[in-house]
Amino acid sequence: MKPNTRNSLILALLAVLMVATRVNHWTPIPDASWAVFFIGGFYLRNWTRWAFPLLMALAIVVDYAVITRQGMSFWEHYCVSAAYWFLVPAYFAMWAGGLWVSRNYSRSWRTLGLTVVALLASVAVCQLLSQGSFYWLSDSVQNKSVAGWAANYFQWLLPYLRTTATYVGIAVVVQAIAAGASKTKPLPVRNDDAKR
């Protein structure tokens, strides 16, 4: 498969995954947005200039559609404040983690270790930016304090890490299967077999 075809397919799959899971954050299937950006950084690193903004715009469009479909104003929703725009650097932290793994990728167990480290760091930074900005900048949180912020940060860190790691883990398994399949080459045709 040609690289552009492969990347287009991956981008389409990531977009579908994000839309399917982001439309309602409270369904039994958790939101895959953080994982989408991490996986996107890994597979679409040469398309970062436009693939990241495209997925970011898609996330905003989905949020807008979900909020307005409920009969609410987008700008007056609980989750939308000045902090909402911190999702751009927060999601780019996830993308950067995937980029870093991609740049250091090899078919070895070492890459799995790098993926774990990158995922932990990316989720921690993404949570810091998204949760921290919401805590400090939105009007939704009363009686702000460093202790309250830290408690809230750690309360939500593990659930977000678990969800993101589940999706990325599935992608790692798919990548391992695909890499294994690409190592398998068809047996060469011998001349006497070709004549039959």
Phi, psi and chi 1 to 4 in degrees:
 res  aa     phi    psi   chi1   chi2   chi3   chi4
   1 MET       -  136.7 -177.2 -179.4  -60.7      -
   2 LYS   -69.0  147.5  -66.6 -179.4  179.0  179.1
   3 PRO   -56.4  -41.8  -25.4   33.0      -      -
   4 ASN   -66.9  -36.3  -77.4  -16.9      -      -
   5 THR   -66.6  -45.4  -56.4      -      -      -
   6 ARG   -60.4  -47.2 -179.2 -162.0   72.8  126.4
   7 ASN   -64.1  -38.9  -72.3   -6.5      -      -
   8 SER   -62.9  -41.8  -63.0      -      -      -
   9 LEU   -64.4  -44.7  178.6   62.3      -      -
  10 ILE   -62.8  -44.7  -70.0  168.5      -      -
  11 LEU   -60.5  -42.9 -179.3   58.8      -      -
  12 ALA   -63.9  -43.4      -      -      -      -
  13 LEU   -63.4  -41.5  -70.8  171.7      -      -
  14 LEU   -65.1  -40.2  -69.0  175.0      -      -
  15 ALA   -63.1  -44.4      -      -      -      -
  16 VAL   -63.0  -43.6  167.2      -      -      -
  17 LEU   -60.6  -43.4  178.3   62.4      -      -
  18 MET   -66.5  -46.1 -175.9  161.7   54.6      -
  19 VAL   -62.3  -45.1  169.4      -      -      -
  20 ALA   -63.1  -32.3      -      -      -      -
  21 THR  -101.0  -18.4   61.0      -      -      -
  22 ARG   -88.1  -19.5 -167.0  175.5  178.3   96.1
  23 VAL   -60.9  -26.7  -67.6      -      -      -
  24 ASN  -146.9  105.8 -171.8  -11.2      -      -
  25 HIS   -65.4  -11.8  -65.5  -71.7      -      -
  26 TRP  -109.3   15.1  -48.9  113.3      -      -
  27 THR   -77.6  167.1   60.6      -      -      -
  28 PRO   -61.8  -24.5  -19.9   28.4      -      -
  29 ILE   -92.6  113.7  -59.5  170.6      -      -
  30 PRO   -71.8  156.7   15.3  -18.7      -      -
  31 ASP   -60.0  126.8 -177.1    3.8      -      -
  32 ALA   -97.3    8.6      -      -      -      -
  33 SER   -55.2  -46.3  -62.5      -      -      -
  34 TRP   -61.7  -43.7  -69.1   21.6      -      -
  35 ALA   -66.2  -37.5      -      -      -      -
  36 VAL   -57.8  -43.5  162.1      -      -      -
  37 PHE   -70.8  -36.6  -75.9   98.4      -      -
  38 PHE   -65.2  -48.4 -172.5   88.0      -      -
  39 ILE   -64.9  -39.4  -64.8  164.7      -      -
  40 GLY   -60.0  -43.0      -      -      -      -
  41 GLY   -60.5  -36.6      -      -      -      -
  42 PHE   -69.0  -50.9  178.4   79.6      -      -
  43 TYR   -86.7  -27.9  -76.3  109.1      -      -
  44 LEU  -113.1   31.3  -55.5  172.7      -      -
  45 ARG   -60.1  -33.0   80.1  175.1 -168.4 -162.8
  46 ASN   -76.8  -11.1  -66.8  -28.5      -      -
  47 TRP  -108.4   13.8  -74.1   13.7      -      -
  48 THR   -53.1  -42.0  -64.2      -      -      -
  49 ARG   -56.9  -31.6  -74.7 -174.4 -172.1  173.8
  50 TRP  -120.9  -25.0   66.2  -88.7      -      -
  51 ALA   -70.7  -42.1      -      -      -      -
  52 PHE   -61.9  -51.3  175.3   79.3      -      -
  53 PRO   -60.7  -34.1  -22.5   31.4      -      -
  54 LEU   -64.6  -46.6 -177.4   69.0      -      -
  55 LEU   -66.8  -35.1  -72.8  171.8      -      -
  56 MET   -64.5  -45.0 -167.6   68.7 -124.4      -
  57 ALA   -62.7  -39.0      -      -      -      -
  58 LEU   -62.1  -41.9  178.9   62.0      -      -
  59 ALA   -59.9  -42.8      -      -      -      -
  60 ILE   -67.4  -42.6  -65.7  167.3      -      -
  61 VAL   -61.6  -42.7  166.7      -      -      -
  62 VAL   -62.4  -46.6  169.8      -      -      -
  63 ASP   -58.9  -45.1  -70.9  -11.8      -      -
  64 TYR   -60.3  -45.7 -178.9   83.7      -      -
  65 ALA   -64.0  -43.2      -      -      -      -
  66 VAL   -64.9  -45.2  167.5      -      -      -
  67 ILE   -67.9  -47.1  -69.4  168.6      -      -
  68 THR   -71.1  -29.0   56.6      -      -      -
  69 ARG   -65.6  -24.6 -171.6  175.2   54.0 -158.3
  70 GLN   -83.8    4.0  -65.0  171.3   -8.7      -
  71 GLY    81.1   17.9      -      -      -      -
  72 MET  -108.5  157.2  -57.4  156.2  102.4      -
  73 SER   -79.0  132.9  166.6      -      -      -
  74 PHE   -55.4  -45.9  179.3   75.7      -      -
  75 TRP   -74.1  -13.7  -59.2  108.9      -      -
  76 GLU  -104.2    3.0  -65.6  172.4    7.3      -
  77 HIS   -71.2  149.8 -170.5  -93.4      -      -
  78 TYR   -50.9  -41.8  170.4   82.2      -      -
  79 CYS   -84.2   -9.8  -68.4      -      -      -
  80 VAL  -105.2  117.3 -179.7      -      -      -
  81 SER  -152.8 -169.0   67.4      -      -      -
  82 ALA   -58.3  -27.4      -      -      -      -
  83 ALA   -68.1  -23.8      -      -      -      -
  84 TYR   -56.0  -36.2 -175.6   79.1      -      -
  85 TRP   -73.3  -11.7  -56.5  111.6      -      -
  86 PHE   -72.8   -8.5  -84.2   79.3      -      -
  87 LEU   -64.0  -27.1  -70.7  179.8      -      -
  88 VAL   -62.6  -56.8  175.6      -      -      -
  89 PRO   -67.7  -30.1   20.8  -29.2      -      -
  90 ALA   -63.5  -48.3      -      -      -      -
  91 TYR   -69.3  -30.5  -71.8  169.3      -      -
  92 PHE   -69.3  -27.5 -166.1   77.8      -      -
  93 ALA   -61.7  -39.5      -      -      -      -
  94 MET   -66.0  -45.2  -62.9  -55.1  -58.0      -
  95 TRP   -59.6  -44.5 -170.2  -84.2      -      -
  96 ALA   -61.9  -36.9      -      -      -      -
  97 GLY   -60.9  -44.7      -      -      -      -
  98 GLY   -64.6  -39.3      -      -      -      -
  99 LEU   -59.1  -45.0  -81.2  172.3      -      -
 100 TRP   -62.9  -42.0 -174.9   74.4      -      -
 101 VAL   -63.8  -42.2  174.0      -      -      -
 102 SER   -61.3  -42.0  178.8      -      -      -
 103 ARG   -67.4  -24.9  -71.4 -174.7 -179.4  126.5
 104 ASN  -108.6   15.8  -65.2  -75.6      -      -
 105 TYR   -72.1  135.8  177.2   76.9      -      -
 106 SER  -150.0  158.5   63.9      -      -      -
 107 ARG   -79.5   77.2  -67.9 -179.7 -177.9  176.1
 108 SER  -154.1  167.2   68.7      -      -      -
 109 TRP   -65.9  -24.5  -72.7  102.8      -      -
 110 ARG   -57.3  -40.4  177.5 -179.7  172.7  -88.8
 111 THR   -63.4  -36.0  -60.1      -      -      -
 112 LEU   -62.6  -43.0 -175.1   58.9      -      -
 113 GLY   -62.6  -42.0      -      -      -      -
 114 LEU   -63.2  -37.4  -67.1  176.2      -      -
 115 THR   -64.4  -42.5  -57.7      -      -      -
 116 VAL   -62.3  -47.0  169.7      -      -      -
 117 VAL   -62.0  -47.1  168.8      -      -      -
 118 ALA   -63.5  -39.7      -      -      -      -
 119 LEU   -65.6  -45.8 -174.3   62.7      -      -
 120 LEU   -59.5  -46.9  -69.7  171.2      -      -
 121 ALA   -65.5  -43.6      -      -      -      -
 122 SER   -63.7  -44.5  -62.2      -      -      -
 123 VAL   -64.8  -41.4  167.5      -      -      -
 124 ALA   -60.9  -43.7      -      -      -      -
 125 VAL   -71.3  -42.6  171.9      -      -      -
 126 CYS   -59.0  -45.0 -174.1      -      -      -
 127 GLN   -63.6  -41.4  173.5   70.7   -6.9      -
 128 LEU   -58.9  -46.0 -178.9   69.2      -      -
 129 LEU   -73.3  -45.5  -67.8  167.6      -      -
 130 SER   -74.4  -49.8   61.7      -      -      -
 131 GLN   -72.4  -42.3  177.8  -88.2  -17.4      -
 132 GLY   -62.0  -44.0      -      -      -      -
 133 SER   -65.9  -40.6   62.6      -      -      -
 134 PHE   -63.4  -44.8 -178.5   79.7      -      -
 135 TYR   -61.1  -46.8 -174.0   89.2      -      -
 136 TRP   -87.2  -28.2  -67.5  108.8      -      -
 137 LEU  -103.3  -23.4  -62.3  177.8      -      -
 138 SER   -84.2  158.2   77.4      -      -      -
 139 ASP   -84.3   -1.9  -66.1  -28.4      -      -
 140 SER   -73.2  -24.0  -59.9      -      -      -
 141 VAL  -100.9  122.8  178.5      -      -      -
 142 GLN   -98.0  156.3  -56.5  -60.8  -41.5      -
 143 ASN    52.1   58.0  -55.9  -40.9      -      -
 144 LYS   -66.2  140.4  -62.7  173.8  170.6   82.3
 145 SER  -154.4  158.5   69.0      -      -      -
 146 VAL   -62.5  -40.5  172.6      -      -      -
 147 ALA   -64.5  -40.8      -      -      -      -
 148 GLY   -65.8  -41.5      -      -      -      -
 149 TRP   -62.2  -47.2  163.1   78.4      -      -
 150 ALA   -61.9  -42.0      -      -      -      -
 151 ALA   -62.6  -43.1      -      -      -      -
 152 ASN   -66.6  -40.7 -172.5  -93.2      -      -
 153 TYR   -57.5  -51.5  176.2   87.3      -      -
 154 PHE   -74.9  -25.4  -71.4  107.1      -      -
 155 GLN   -63.7  -38.4  174.8 -173.4   -2.6      -
 156 TRP   -98.7  -12.8  -70.0  102.0      -      -
 157 LEU   -61.4  -49.7 -179.6   62.6      -      -
 158 LEU   -64.0  -45.0 -172.1   57.6      -      -
 159 PRO   -59.7  -41.9  -24.7   33.3      -      -
 160 TYR   -67.0  -39.4  -81.8  107.3      -      -
 161 LEU   -64.0  -44.0  177.4   60.1      -      -
 162 ARG   -61.2  -47.2 -173.1 -178.8  -43.4  116.8
 163 THR   -63.3  -47.7  -62.2      -      -      -
 164 THR   -64.3  -42.6  -54.4      -      -      -
 165 ALA   -64.0  -33.5      -      -      -      -
 166 THR   -63.4  -49.6  -59.9      -      -      -
 167 TYR   -64.7  -44.2  -73.8  113.2      -      -
 168 VAL   -65.9  -37.3  171.0      -      -      -
 169 GLY   -59.3  -41.5      -      -      -      -
 170 ILE   -62.8  -42.3  -67.7  166.9      -      -
 171 ALA   -63.7  -37.3      -      -      -      -
 172 VAL   -63.7  -42.2  165.7      -      -      -
 173 VAL   -63.9  -44.9  169.2      -      -      -
 174 VAL   -61.4  -42.7  170.2      -      -      -
 175 GLN   -62.3  -42.5  171.6   63.2   28.8      -
 176 ALA   -63.7  -41.2      -      -      -      -
 177 ILE   -65.3  -44.7  -68.8  168.1      -      -
 178 ALA   -64.3  -41.6      -      -      -      -
 179 ALA   -65.5  -39.0      -      -      -      -
 180 GLY   -65.9  -39.5      -      -      -      -
 181 ALA   -67.5  -35.2      -      -      -      -
 182 SER   -74.4  -20.0   69.1      -      -      -
 183 LYS   -76.6  -24.7  -77.3 -169.2  -18.1 -172.5
 184 THR   -79.7  119.0  -51.0      -      -      -
 185 LYS  -108.9  146.9  -64.2 -179.2 -179.2  173.5
 186 PRO   -63.9  149.0   17.1  -23.3      -      -
 187 LEU   -62.7  140.5  -64.4  172.9      -      -
 188 PRO   -65.9  145.9   20.5  -27.8      -      -
 189 VAL   -85.0  123.7  177.3      -      -      -
 190 ARG   -78.2  153.4  -64.2 -176.0  -40.5 -158.5
 191 ASN   -57.8  -41.4  -73.5  -22.3      -      -
 192 ASP   -69.7  -27.6   57.3  -24.7      -      -
 193 ASP   -71.2  -36.3  -72.2  -18.6      -      -
 194 ALA   -65.9  -27.9      -      -      -      -
 195 LYS   -77.7  -19.4  -67.5  176.2 -175.3  174.7
 196 ARG   -71.2      -  -69.2 -177.0 -167.6  168.7
